[in-house]
Amino acid sequence: MVEISVVIPIYNVEDYLEECLDSIVNQTFTDLEIICVNDGSKDNSLEILNEYAKKDDRIIVIDQENGGHAVATNVGMDQATGKYLFLMDSDDSLKLNALELTYNAAEEKNVDFVLFQAINYDDEKDEFYEAENYSMNKLADFVGENVFSIDDIGEMSFEVAVTPWTKLYNREFIENSHIRFAEGLIFEDNVFFWEVLLQAERIYFLREHLFYRRWYETSSTMAGDLRFTDSIAINTMIIDVFEKYDYMTERFESRSFNRKVSLTFLRFQQIKPEFKETFFDEMQKNFKFWVRDNEFYEYLQSIMLPRNKFLLESILKAKTAKELDYLVEIYDLEAENRELEKTIKSIDGKKNSFNIEELTNQKNKIIEENRQLAERNEELVGTVENLKNVNKKHLESKSWKITKPLRSVNKVFKDKEGYDEE
C-alpha cells in the first residue's frame, strides 16, 4: 500500500495539465499513486497523460466517457489504495513540498484531515494574490496548533474553504464515513465538504500556502452557464446535510439559512443574461417551499440578516428576473445613500478631515447611478408599475437630499481655496 493516493479528474485541460502533473510527480514526498481519470476529453489531455505515464510508473490513467467532475473524482477515489487521499484539480498546481508537509502533520497529529492554505493565480494577468476565503487567517488565529472539530469552532466553520484541494484526508475516515461527491452537478464540492466537516473528529490546520488556484474565464465555476442552476439544489442539499447530522441547532440554523439565500442570489447575479430567467424560475420555485408553512416562514424572516430578508421577500414577489434585479439595485443604492448621509452628518465644518474631491466623486457616482436607474425604469414600464412611486421618490428627492449638504461643503472650500466643483 502506498502512503498517499492523488486523484486527478481531467477534462479538456491541455493548456494547464503539464504544469499540474509536474507539480505532482516532482513532489518531495515520493510514495504516491497518481490516479488520473480522463473524463472524455476532446483535446490532447489523454495524449499528455499517456506520455507522462510512460515516464512515471506511479501514474495510473483511467479513460472513460464524459460523466462530469464528480463522477470522475468518485471513480478515482474508488481506485485509491493509499493511507491518505489528496484530490487535485487538473488546471491548478501544488507546491512541491506540500504532500510531505501535510503527510508529516497528519502522522504527527493523527487526524481525519489536514487543512492548509491556498493562494490565487490570475491566469490572464499572470499575478498571484491572497484572499481570505482560501487563506482562512481568522480560523488559523482561532485554532492555533490545536486539533479541533466543528464542535470546537462553531460558526467559525463557515470560514473554512469548502474546496477539497485544501485538505489531505485520511482515506479510511472517508471510506468509513461513506462520503462521495454528488454526481451530475457543479459546485458539488460544497456538499462533500460539509459531509466531511460534520463527521470529522480530529482536524489540524497547517498554516502554509501550499496550493495555487488558477482563475480563468472558461473554468466551470466562472462560466456562468445554465449549470449554475445546480447551485440551487446544492444549497438545499447542504441544509439537508446539517439536518442529517443533527446540526440544525440554534448555533448553526441562522447561518445556514442566511447562507442559502445569499449564495443562491450570488449565483443568480453571476449567471449569463440569457439564462437568468430560467435560474429565477427555479430559485423562486425552491424558496416557495418555505412559504407553505407560515409559522416556519415567519421564523425564517426573524433570523434573516436585513439584506437576506429583503432578498428572500423580493425573490418570492418578483414576476421576472429583470424585476428582481431592479428591486435589489434600488435596495442597494438606497443603502449606499444612507451610508453617505451618515458620512456627511459626521463632517465637522471647522475640522473637516474628509477629502472633498472624494466626496464629490461619490456624489457624482450616485447621480449617475440614479440616471441609469431612471433609464431602466423606463424599460420596465408596464411590467413593474408598482415600483414607479418608489423610483419617483428616489429620483426626485433622494439625490437632492444627499447632494445639498455636499454643495454647502463645496461652497465653503470654493470660497476659501478657490475649489471649483465639476
ZILINRA-V688579 format. One record per pair of residues at least 12 apart in sequence whose C-alpha atoms are under 10 Angstrom apart, sorted by the first residue. I is the first residue (numbers start at 0). J is the second residue. Records with the same first field share a line. If there is no record, write none. Layout:
# ZILINRA-V688579
I: J ; J
This chain:
# ZILINRA-V688579
0: 30 ; 31 ; 32 ; 79 ; 80 ; 81 ; 82
1: 29 ; 30 ; 31 ; 32 ; 57 ; 79 ; 80 ; 81 ; 82 ; 83
2: 28 ; 29 ; 30 ; 31 ; 32 ; 80 ; 81 ; 82 ; 83 ; 84 ; 102
3: 28 ; 29 ; 30 ; 31 ; 32 ; 33 ; 79 ; 80 ; 81 ; 82 ; 83 ; 84 ; 85 ; 98 ; 99 ; 102 ; 167 ; 168 ; 169 ; 170
4: 30 ; 31 ; 32 ; 33 ; 34 ; 57 ; 75 ; 76 ; 78 ; 79 ; 80 ; 81 ; 82 ; 83 ; 84 ; 85 ; 86 ; 167 ; 168 ; 170
5: 23 ; 31 ; 32 ; 33 ; 34 ; 35 ; 58 ; 75 ; 76 ; 79 ; 80 ; 81 ; 83 ; 84 ; 85 ; 86 ; 87 ; 98 ; 167
6: 32 ; 33 ; 34 ; 35 ; 36 ; 59 ; 71 ; 72 ; 73 ; 74 ; 75 ; 76 ; 77 ; 78 ; 79 ; 84 ; 85 ; 86 ; 87 ; 88 ; 89
7: 19 ; 20 ; 33 ; 34 ; 35 ; 36 ; 37 ; 60 ; 68 ; 71 ; 72 ; 75 ; 76 ; 85 ; 86 ; 87 ; 88 ; 89 ; 90
8: 34 ; 35 ; 36 ; 37 ; 38 ; 61 ; 67 ; 68 ; 69 ; 70 ; 71 ; 72 ; 73 ; 74 ; 75 ; 86 ; 87 ; 88 ; 89 ; 90
9: 35 ; 36 ; 37 ; 38 ; 39 ; 40 ; 44 ; 45 ; 48 ; 61 ; 62 ; 65 ; 67 ; 68 ; 71 ; 72 ; 87 ; 88 ; 89 ; 90
10: 36 ; 37 ; 38 ; 39 ; 40 ; 41 ; 42 ; 43 ; 44 ; 45 ; 65 ; 67 ; 68 ; 71 ; 89 ; 90
11: 37 ; 38 ; 39 ; 40 ; 41 ; 42 ; 43 ; 44 ; 45 ; 89 ; 90
12: 40 ; 41 ; 42 ; 43 ; 44 ; 45 ; 89 ; 90 ; 218
13: 40 ; 41 ; 42 ; 43 ; 44 ; 45 ; 46 ; 47 ; 48 ; 89 ; 90
14: 42 ; 43 ; 44 ; 90
15: 44 ; 89 ; 90 ; 91 ; 92 ; 213
16: 43 ; 44 ; 45 ; 47 ; 48 ; 88 ; 89 ; 90 ; 91 ; 92
17: 44 ; 47 ; 48 ; 51 ; 89 ; 90 ; 92
18: 89 ; 90 ; 91 ; 92 ; 93
19: 87 ; 88 ; 89 ; 90 ; 91 ; 92 ; 93 ; 211
20: 33 ; 35 ; 47 ; 48 ; 51 ; 58 ; 87 ; 89 ; 90 ; 91 ; 92 ; 93
21: 51 ; 92 ; 93 ; 95
22: 91 ; 92 ; 93 ; 94 ; 95 ; 96 ; 97
23: 87 ; 92 ; 93 ; 94 ; 95 ; 96 ; 97 ; 98
24: 51 ; 55 ; 57 ; 58 ; 95
25: 93 ; 94 ; 95 ; 96
26: 93 ; 94 ; 95 ; 96 ; 97 ; 98 ; 99
27: 94 ; 95 ; 96 ; 97 ; 98 ; 99 ; 100
28: 95 ; 96 ; 97 ; 98 ; 99 ; 100 ; 101 ; 102 ; 103
29: 57 ; 98 ; 99
30: 57 ; 81 ; 98 ; 99
31: 57 ; 58 ; 80 ; 81 ; 83 ; 84 ; 98
32: 56 ; 57 ; 58 ; 59 ; 79 ; 80 ; 81 ; 84
33: 52 ; 55 ; 56 ; 57 ; 58 ; 59 ; 60 ; 75 ; 79 ; 85 ; 87
34: 57 ; 58 ; 59 ; 60 ; 61 ; 72 ; 74 ; 75 ; 76 ; 78 ; 79 ; 86 ; 87
35: 48 ; 49 ; 52 ; 58 ; 59 ; 60 ; 61 ; 62 ; 71 ; 72 ; 74 ; 75 ; 87 ; 89
36: 48 ; 59 ; 60 ; 61 ; 62 ; 63 ; 68 ; 70 ; 71 ; 72 ; 73 ; 74 ; 75
37: 60 ; 61 ; 62 ; 63 ; 64 ; 65 ; 68 ; 71
38: 61 ; 62 ; 63 ; 64 ; 65 ; 66 ; 67 ; 68 ; 70 ; 71 ; 72
39: 62 ; 63 ; 64 ; 65 ; 66 ; 67 ; 71
40: 62 ; 63 ; 64 ; 65
41: 65
45: 60 ; 61 ; 62
48: 60 ; 61 ; 62
59: 75 ; 78
60: 75
61: 74 ; 75 ; 78
66: 182 ; 183
67: 182 ; 183 ; 184 ; 185
68: 88 ; 180 ; 181 ; 182 ; 183 ; 184 ; 185 ; 186 ; 187 ; 188 ; 219
69: 179 ; 180 ; 181 ; 182 ; 183 ; 184 ; 185 ; 186 ; 187 ; 188
70: 179 ; 180 ; 181 ; 182 ; 183 ; 184
71: 180 ; 182
72: 86 ; 87 ; 88 ; 179 ; 180 ; 182
73: 178 ; 179 ; 180 ; 181 ; 182
74: 179
76: 170 ; 173 ; 174 ; 179 ; 180
77: 174 ; 179
79: 170
80: 170 ; 171
81: 169 ; 170 ; 171
82: 102 ; 168 ; 169 ; 170 ; 171 ; 172
83: 98 ; 101 ; 102 ; 105 ; 106 ; 111 ; 112 ; 167 ; 168 ; 169 ; 170 ; 171 ; 172 ; 173
84: 112 ; 166 ; 167 ; 168 ; 169 ; 170 ; 171 ; 173
85: 98 ; 163 ; 164 ; 165 ; 166 ; 167 ; 168 ; 169 ; 170
86: 162 ; 163 ; 164 ; 165 ; 166 ; 167 ; 168
87: 163 ; 164 ; 165 ; 166 ; 210
88: 163 ; 164 ; 212 ; 213
90: 211 ; 212 ; 213 ; 214 ; 215 ; 218
91: 119 ; 120 ; 164 ; 210 ; 211 ; 212 ; 213 ; 214
92: 120 ; 209 ; 210 ; 211 ; 212 ; 213
93: 117 ; 164 ; 208 ; 209 ; 210 ; 211 ; 212
94: 117 ; 208 ; 209 ; 210 ; 211
95: 209 ; 210
96: 209
97: 115 ; 167 ; 207 ; 208 ; 209 ; 210
98: 167 ; 209
100: 113 ; 115 ; 205 ; 207 ; 209
101: 113 ; 114 ; 115 ; 166 ; 167 ; 168 ; 203 ; 204 ; 205 ; 207 ; 209
102: 167 ; 168 ; 169
104: 167 ; 203 ; 204 ; 205
105: 167 ; 168 ; 169 ; 201 ; 202 ; 203 ; 205
106: 169
108: 144 ; 145 ; 146 ; 201 ; 202 ; 203
109: 146 ; 169 ; 201 ; 202 ; 203
110: 146 ; 147 ; 167 ; 168 ; 169 ; 172 ; 199 ; 200 ; 201 ; 202 ; 203
111: 148 ; 166 ; 167 ; 168 ; 169 ; 170 ; 171 ; 172 ; 173 ; 195 ; 196 ; 198 ; 199 ; 200 ; 201 ; 202 ; 203
112: 165 ; 166 ; 167 ; 168 ; 169 ; 170 ; 172 ; 173 ; 195 ; 196 ; 199 ; 200 ; 201 ; 202 ; 203 ; 204
113: 146 ; 165 ; 166 ; 167 ; 168 ; 169 ; 201 ; 202 ; 203 ; 204 ; 205
114: 135 ; 139 ; 159 ; 160 ; 163 ; 164 ; 165 ; 166 ; 167 ; 168 ; 202 ; 203 ; 204 ; 205 ; 206 ; 207
115: 133 ; 134 ; 135 ; 139 ; 159 ; 160 ; 164 ; 165 ; 166 ; 167 ; 203 ; 204 ; 205 ; 206 ; 207 ; 208 ; 209 ; 210
116: 129 ; 130 ; 131 ; 132 ; 133 ; 134 ; 135 ; 136 ; 139 ; 159 ; 160 ; 164 ; 165 ; 166 ; 204 ; 205 ; 206 ; 207 ; 208 ; 209 ; 210 ; 211
117: 129 ; 130 ; 131 ; 132 ; 133 ; 134 ; 135 ; 160 ; 162 ; 164 ; 165 ; 206 ; 207 ; 208 ; 209 ; 210 ; 211 ; 212
118: 130 ; 131 ; 132 ; 133 ; 134 ; 207 ; 208 ; 209 ; 210 ; 211 ; 212 ; 213
119: 133 ; 134 ; 210 ; 211 ; 212 ; 213 ; 214
120: 210 ; 211 ; 212 ; 213 ; 214 ; 215
121: 212 ; 213 ; 214 ; 215 ; 216
122: 212 ; 213 ; 214 ; 215 ; 216
123: 213 ; 214 ; 215 ; 216
124: 214 ; 215
125: 213
126: 213
127: 211 ; 212 ; 213
128: 211 ; 212
129: 208
131: 158 ; 159 ; 160
132: 157 ; 158 ; 159 ; 160 ; 161
133: 158 ; 159 ; 160 ; 161 ; 162 ; 165 ; 208 ; 210 ; 212
134: 158 ; 159 ; 160 ; 165 ; 206 ; 207 ; 208
135: 155 ; 158 ; 159 ; 160 ; 204 ; 206
136: 158 ; 159 ; 206
137: 155 ; 158 ; 159
138: 152 ; 155 ; 156 ; 157 ; 158 ; 159 ; 204 ; 206
139: 158 ; 159 ; 203 ; 204 ; 205 ; 206
140: 206
141: 155
142: 155 ; 203 ; 204
143: 203 ; 204 ; 205 ; 206
144: 203 ; 204 ; 205 ; 206
145: 201 ; 202 ; 203 ; 204
146: 200 ; 201 ; 202 ; 203 ; 204
147: 199 ; 200 ; 201 ; 202 ; 203 ; 204
148: 196 ; 197 ; 198 ; 199 ; 200 ; 201 ; 202 ; 203
149: 196 ; 197 ; 198 ; 199 ; 200 ; 201 ; 202 ; 246
150: 197 ; 199 ; 200 ; 246
151: 200
153: 250 ; 251
154: 250 ; 251 ; 252 ; 253 ; 254 ; 255
156: 193 ; 196 ; 197 ; 251
157: 193 ; 251 ; 254 ; 255 ; 258
159: 192 ; 196
160: 189 ; 192
161: 186 ; 187 ; 188 ; 189 ; 190 ; 191 ; 192 ; 193 ; 195 ; 196
162: 186 ; 187 ; 188 ; 189 ; 191 ; 192
163: 188 ; 189 ; 191 ; 192 ; 195
164: 188 ; 209 ; 210 ; 211 ; 212
165: 208 ; 209 ; 210 ; 211
166: 202 ; 203 ; 204 ; 205 ; 210
168: 195 ; 202
172: 195 ; 198 ; 199 ; 200
173: 194 ; 195 ; 198 ; 199
176: 194 ; 195 ; 198 ; 199
177: 194 ; 195
178: 190 ; 191 ; 192 ; 194 ; 195 ; 198
179: 191 ; 194 ; 195
180: 192 ; 194
181: 233 ; 236
183: 226 ; 229
184: 226 ; 227 ; 228 ; 229 ; 230 ; 232 ; 233
185: 219 ; 220 ; 226 ; 227 ; 228 ; 229 ; 230 ; 233
186: 219 ; 220 ; 226 ; 227 ; 229 ; 230 ; 232 ; 233 ; 234
187: 229 ; 230 ; 232 ; 233 ; 234 ; 236
188: 233
189: 230 ; 233 ; 234 ; 236 ; 237
190: 233 ; 234 ; 235 ; 236 ; 237 ; 238 ; 239 ; 240
191: 237 ; 240
192: 237
193: 236 ; 237 ; 238 ; 240 ; 241
194: 237 ; 240 ; 241 ; 243 ; 244
197: 240 ; 241 ; 243 ; 244 ; 245 ; 246
198: 244
220: 266 ; 269
221: 269 ; 270
222: 269 ; 270 ; 271
223: 266 ; 267 ; 268 ; 269 ; 270 ; 271 ; 272 ; 273 ; 274 ; 275
224: 269 ; 270 ; 271 ; 272 ; 273 ; 274 ; 275
225: 270 ; 271 ; 273 ; 274 ; 275 ; 277 ; 278
226: 270 ; 274 ; 278
227: 263 ; 266 ; 267 ; 269 ; 270 ; 271 ; 274 ; 275 ; 278
228: 263 ; 266 ; 267 ; 270 ; 274 ; 275 ; 277 ; 278 ; 279 ; 280 ; 281 ; 282
229: 263 ; 266 ; 278 ; 281
230: 259 ; 262 ; 263 ; 264 ; 265 ; 266 ; 267 ; 278 ; 282
231: 259 ; 260 ; 262 ; 263 ; 264 ; 266 ; 267 ; 278 ; 281 ; 282 ; 283 ; 285 ; 286
232: 263 ; 281 ; 282 ; 285
233: 259 ; 263
234: 255 ; 256 ; 258 ; 259 ; 260 ; 262 ; 263
235: 255 ; 256 ; 259 ; 263 ; 285 ; 286
237: 255 ; 256 ; 258 ; 259
238: 252 ; 255 ; 256 ; 258 ; 259
241: 255
252: 299 ; 302
253: 299 ; 301 ; 302 ; 303 ; 304
254: 302 ; 303 ; 304
256: 299 ; 302 ; 303 ; 304 ; 307
257: 299 ; 300 ; 302 ; 303 ; 304 ; 306 ; 307 ; 308 ; 311
258: 303 ; 307
259: 286 ; 307
260: 282 ; 286 ; 303 ; 306 ; 307 ; 308 ; 310 ; 311 ; 314
261: 304 ; 306 ; 307 ; 308 ; 310 ; 311
262: 307
263: 278 ; 282
264: 278 ; 279 ; 282 ; 307 ; 310 ; 311 ; 314
266: 278
267: 279 ; 282 ; 320 ; 324
268: 324
272: 320 ; 321
274: 320
275: 319 ; 320 ; 321
276: 319 ; 320 ; 321
277: 319 ; 320
278: 320
279: 314 ; 315 ; 317 ; 318 ; 319 ; 320 ; 321 ; 323
280: 314 ; 318 ; 319 ; 320
282: 314 ; 315
283: 311 ; 313 ; 314 ; 315 ; 316 ; 317 ; 318 ; 319 ; 320
284: 314 ; 315
285: 315
286: 311 ; 312 ; 314 ; 315
287: 311 ; 314 ; 315
290: 315
299: 311
300: 312
306: 327 ; 330 ; 331 ; 334
309: 326 ; 327 ; 330
310: 323 ; 326 ; 327 ; 330
313: 326 ; 327
314: 326 ; 327
317: 383
318: 382 ; 383
319: 382 ; 383
321: 375 ; 379 ; 382 ; 383
322: 376 ; 379 ; 382 ; 383 ; 386
325: 372 ; 375 ; 376 ; 379 ; 383 ; 386
326: 383 ; 386 ; 389 ; 390
328: 368 ; 372
329: 368 ; 369 ; 372 ; 386 ; 389 ; 390 ; 393
332: 365 ; 368 ; 369 ; 372 ; 393
333: 365 ; 393 ; 397
335: 361 ; 365
336: 361 ; 362 ; 365 ; 397 ; 398 ; 400 ; 401
337: 397 ; 401
339: 358 ; 361 ; 362 ; 365 ; 401 ; 402
340: 400 ; 401 ; 402 ; 404 ; 405
342: 358
343: 358 ; 401 ; 402 ; 404 ; 405 ; 408
344: 404
346: 404 ; 408
348: 407 ; 408 ; 411
351: 408
355: 405 ; 408 ; 409 ; 412 ; 418 ; 420
356: 409 ; 418 ; 420 ; 421
358: 402 ; 405 ; 408 ; 409
359: 402 ; 405 ; 406 ; 408 ; 409 ; 420 ; 421
360: 421
361: 402
362: 398 ; 401 ; 402 ; 405 ; 406
363: 398 ; 402 ; 421
365: 397 ; 398 ; 401 ; 402
366: 394 ; 397 ; 398 ; 399 ; 401 ; 402
369: 390 ; 393 ; 394 ; 395 ; 397 ; 398
370: 394
372: 390 ; 393 ; 394
373: 390 ; 391 ; 393 ; 394
376: 390 ; 391
406: 420
